[in-house]
């Protein structure tokens, strides 16, 4: 059985994001696609592929401290 993965944006306070960057990088079931760093070089936003159930579990456990949302294309004209 294959696991469906999606891309998610993970963002928040760099002090909270930094440990997750290490966790996500070490986990062979996740792929870190990009890291946006603040002026001090600390990670503040990640783009990560993971199982949707896992993303929901992280989101539920972390509440508003770290935001996890699907990385979707934006259409500035509002069409599909």
RACORDA-V816787 format. One record per pair of residues at least 12 apart in sequence whose ideal C-beta (glycine too) atoms are under 10 Angstrom apart, sorted by the first residue. I is the first residue (numbers start at 0). J is the second residue. If there is no record, write none. Layout:
((I;J) (I;J))
This chain:
((2;28) (2;49) (2;50) (2;51) (2;52) (2;53) (3;50) (3;51) (3;52) (4;28) (4;29) (4;30) (4;47) (4;48) (4;49) (4;50) (4;51) (4;53) (4;54) (5;47) (5;48) (5;49) (5;50) (5;51) (5;54) (5;69) (5;70) (5;71) (6;30) (6;32) (6;33) (6;46) (6;47) (6;48) (6;49) (6;54) (6;69) (6;70) (6;71) (7;29) (7;32) (7;45) (7;46) (7;47) (7;48) (7;49) (7;51) (7;53) (7;54) (7;57) (7;58) (7;66) (7;67) (7;68) (7;69) (7;70) (7;71) (8;33) (8;35) (8;44) (8;45) (8;46) (8;47) (8;66) (8;67) (8;68) (8;69) (8;70) (8;71) (9;23) (9;31) (9;34) (9;42) (9;43) (9;44) (9;45) (9;46) (9;47) (9;49) (9;54) (9;57) (9;58) (9;61) (9;65) (9;66) (9;67) (9;68) (9;70) (10;35) (10;42) (10;43) (10;44) (10;45) (10;46) (10;65) (10;66) (10;67) (10;68) (11;42) (11;43) (11;44) (11;45) (11;61) (11;63) (11;64) (11;65) (11;66) (11;67) (12;37) (12;41) (12;43) (12;64) (12;65) (13;36) (13;37) (13;38) (13;39) (13;40) (13;41) (13;42) (13;43) (13;44) (14;41) (14;43) (15;42) (15;43) (15;61) (15;64) (15;65) (16;34) (16;35) (16;36) (16;37) (16;41) (16;42) (16;43) (16;44) (16;45) (16;64) (16;65) (17;41) (17;42) (17;43) (18;42) (19;31) (19;42) (19;45) (19;47) (19;57) (19;61) (19;65) (19;67) (20;34) (20;36) (20;41) (20;42) (20;45) (20;47) (21;42) (22;57) (23;45) (23;47) (23;48) (23;49) (23;57) (24;45) (24;47) (26;47) (26;49) (26;53) (28;48) (28;49) (28;50) (28;53) (29;45) (29;47) (29;48) (29;49) (29;50) (29;53) (29;54) (30;46) (30;47) (30;48) (30;49) (31;45) (31;46) (31;47) (31;48) (31;49) (32;45) (32;46) (32;47) (32;48) (32;70) (33;45) (33;46) (33;47) (33;70) (34;46) (34;47) (44;66) (45;65) (45;67) (45;70) (46;70) (47;67) (47;70) (48;70) (49;67) (51;69) (53;67) (54;67) (54;68) (54;69) (55;67))
